[in-house]
Amino acid sequence: HWVIPLRDTLAMSIAGTALTIVLSLPLALLAAPNTTPNPLVGRVARVILAAFRSVPEIILGILFVAAVGFGALPGVLALALHSTGMVAKFYAEAIEHVDPKPLEAAAAVGASRFQVISHAVIPQVLPQLADITIYRWEYHFRASAVLGIVGAGGIGFELMAALRLVKYDEVSAILLSILACVLVVDSIGSMLRKRLK
């Protein structure tokens, strides 16, 4: 009967990762010195990312559970907000180290800022961004299980219920099922990374 909670935990990790990408890419482009509209915007973006990173997702989970109630949504929001601070920082570092020649060539032929980013920046960093994102998804699965403990649903919620009822046989079985799923998620992640190389 843990299939549904495990599925919810997996769904939470995927949704959290998807939202992380949506939030991280624009912030990374604003934070990277070579794509930011101006240095002040870059500095503000980096401060925002540092603020996101500084609050652990378990604290964000508690806050979001209090704000929107129990269930997967607070878990997704907590994962995405905390991870955006980390992922956007890594994205920005990758963007910062791109080869400047294609950017200069695109700008020289009159390409707009958006065209420069979409045709000269993103193609160069896509494998790195995908790599970072897959690692983060693997982490999100483990973090989703922990967030369930504070009421964000999924398998962590079941684990907490079993602990409260002192059902240690159930606790052991849940922990083993989490371990099995973590191993599956990690192997899927490494398989995806090999495909991208």
C-alpha positions as CSV (number, residue, x, y, z in Angstrom):
1,H,0.0,0.0,0.0
2,W,3.0,2.3,-0.3
3,V,2.9,2.4,-4.1
4,I,0.7,5.5,-4.1
5,P,2.8,7.5,-1.5
6,L,6.0,6.5,-3.4
7,R,4.4,7.6,-6.7
8,D,3.4,10.9,-5.0
9,T,7.0,11.4,-3.8
10,L,8.3,10.7,-7.3
11,A,5.7,13.1,-8.8
12,M,6.7,15.8,-6.2
13,S,10.4,15.4,-7.1
14,I,9.6,15.7,-10.9
15,A,7.3,18.7,-10.4
16,G,9.8,20.4,-8.1
17,T,12.6,19.9,-10.6
18,A,10.4,21.3,-13.5
19,L,9.6,24.4,-11.4
20,T,13.2,24.7,-10.5
21,I,14.2,24.9,-14.2
22,V,11.5,27.4,-15.0
23,L,12.7,29.7,-12.1
24,S,16.5,29.0,-12.5
25,L,17.1,29.7,-16.2
26,P,15.9,33.4,-16.2
27,L,17.6,34.1,-12.9
28,A,20.8,32.5,-14.1
29,L,20.7,34.6,-17.3
30,L,20.3,37.7,-15.1
31,A,23.0,36.7,-12.7
32,A,25.7,35.7,-15.2
33,P,28.0,38.7,-16.0
34,N,28.0,38.0,-19.7
35,T,24.2,37.8,-20.1
36,T,22.9,40.2,-17.5
37,P,21.3,43.5,-18.8
38,N,23.4,45.5,-16.4
39,P,25.8,44.8,-13.4
40,L,23.2,46.0,-10.8
41,V,20.6,43.5,-12.0
42,G,23.3,40.8,-11.9
43,R,24.1,41.7,-8.3
44,V,20.4,41.7,-7.3
45,A,19.9,38.3,-9.0
46,R,22.8,36.9,-7.1
47,V,21.5,38.2,-3.7
48,I,18.1,36.6,-4.5
49,L,19.8,33.3,-5.2
50,A,21.8,33.5,-2.1
51,A,18.6,34.1,-0.1
52,F,16.9,31.1,-1.6
53,R,19.9,28.9,-0.8
54,S,20.2,30.1,2.8
55,V,16.8,28.7,3.8
56,P,16.7,24.9,4.1
57,E,13.9,23.1,2.2
58,I,12.6,21.6,5.5
59,I,12.0,25.1,6.9
60,L,10.4,26.1,3.6
61,G,8.3,23.0,3.7
62,I,7.0,23.9,7.2
63,L,6.2,27.4,6.1
64,F,4.4,26.3,2.9
65,V,2.4,23.6,4.8
66,A,1.3,26.3,7.2
67,A,0.4,28.6,4.2
68,V,-1.3,26.2,1.8
69,G,-2.1,23.1,3.9
70,F,-1.0,19.5,3.7
71,G,-0.2,17.7,0.5
72,A,2.3,17.7,-2.3
73,L,2.1,21.4,-3.3
74,P,4.0,22.7,-0.3
75,G,6.7,20.1,-1.0
76,V,7.0,21.1,-4.6
77,L,7.2,24.8,-3.7
78,A,9.8,24.1,-1.0
79,L,12.0,22.0,-3.2
80,A,11.8,24.5,-6.1
81,L,12.5,27.6,-4.1
82,H,15.5,26.2,-2.2
83,S,16.9,24.4,-5.3
84,T,16.5,27.5,-7.5
85,G,19.2,29.1,-5.3
86,M,21.6,26.3,-6.0
87,V,20.7,25.4,-9.6
88,A,20.6,28.9,-10.9
89,K,24.0,29.5,-9.4
90,F,25.4,26.5,-11.2
91,Y,23.6,27.5,-14.4
92,A,25.0,31.0,-14.1
93,E,28.5,29.7,-13.7
94,A,28.1,27.5,-16.8
95,I,26.8,30.5,-18.8
96,E,29.6,32.7,-17.6
97,H,32.2,30.3,-19.0
98,V,30.8,30.0,-22.5
99,D,33.0,30.8,-25.5
100,P,32.4,34.5,-26.2
101,K,33.1,34.3,-30.0
102,P,29.6,33.0,-31.0
103,L,28.0,35.7,-28.8
104,E,30.1,38.4,-30.4
105,A,29.4,37.0,-33.9
106,A,25.6,36.9,-33.3
107,A,25.6,40.5,-31.9
108,A,27.7,41.7,-34.9
109,V,25.1,40.5,-37.4
110,G,22.4,42.4,-35.5
111,A,20.9,39.6,-33.5
112,S,18.6,40.7,-30.6
113,R,19.5,39.9,-27.0
114,F,17.0,37.0,-27.0
115,Q,18.4,35.6,-30.2
116,V,22.0,35.8,-28.9
117,I,20.9,33.9,-25.7
118,S,18.8,31.3,-27.6
119,H,21.3,30.7,-30.5
120,A,24.7,31.4,-29.0
121,V,24.5,30.8,-25.3
122,I,22.0,28.0,-24.6
123,P,23.3,25.5,-27.2
124,Q,26.8,25.8,-25.6
125,V,25.6,25.1,-22.1
126,L,22.7,22.7,-22.7
127,P,24.6,19.5,-21.8
128,Q,25.9,21.1,-18.6
129,L,22.5,22.4,-17.6
130,A,20.9,19.0,-18.3
131,D,23.6,17.4,-16.1
132,I,23.0,19.8,-13.2
133,T,19.2,19.3,-13.6
134,I,19.4,15.5,-13.5
135,Y,21.6,15.6,-10.4
136,R,19.1,17.9,-8.7
137,W,16.2,15.6,-9.6
138,E,18.0,12.7,-7.9
139,Y,18.5,14.9,-4.8
140,H,14.8,16.0,-5.0
141,F,13.6,12.5,-4.7
142,R,15.4,12.0,-1.4
143,A,14.4,15.5,-0.2
144,S,10.8,14.8,-1.1
145,A,10.8,11.8,1.2
146,V,12.1,14.0,4.0
147,L,9.5,16.7,3.3
148,G,6.7,14.2,3.8
149,I,7.6,14.2,7.4
150,V,6.6,17.8,7.8
151,G,3.2,17.1,6.1
152,A,4.1,17.5,2.4
153,G,2.6,14.1,1.6
154,G,4.2,11.2,-0.1
155,I,6.2,8.3,1.6
156,G,7.6,10.6,4.3
157,F,4.1,11.2,5.6
158,E,3.6,7.4,5.9
159,L,7.0,7.0,7.6
160,M,6.0,9.6,10.2
161,A,2.7,7.9,10.8
162,A,4.4,4.5,11.3
163,L,6.9,6.1,13.7
164,R,4.2,7.7,15.8
165,L,2.4,4.4,16.1
166,V,5.7,2.7,17.0
167,K,5.2,0.2,14.1
168,Y,8.9,-0.5,13.6
169,D,8.3,-3.3,11.2
170,E,6.5,-0.8,8.9
171,V,9.2,1.8,9.5
172,S,11.8,-0.7,8.3
173,A,9.8,-1.7,5.3
174,I,9.2,2.0,4.3
175,L,12.9,2.8,4.7
176,L,13.8,-0.2,2.5
177,S,11.3,0.9,-0.2
178,I,12.7,4.4,-0.1
179,L,16.2,3.0,-0.5
180,A,15.1,0.8,-3.4
181,C,13.5,3.9,-5.1
182,V,16.5,6.0,-4.5
183,L,18.7,3.4,-6.2
184,V,16.3,3.3,-9.2
185,V,16.1,7.1,-9.5
186,D,20.0,7.3,-9.3
187,S,20.4,4.7,-11.9
188,I,17.9,6.4,-14.2
189,G,19.8,9.7,-13.6
190,S,23.2,8.2,-14.5
191,M,21.6,6.5,-17.6
192,L,20.2,9.9,-18.7
193,R,23.6,11.6,-18.2
194,K,25.3,8.9,-20.3
195,R,22.8,9.5,-23.1
196,L,23.5,13.3,-23.0
197,K,27.3,12.9,-23.3
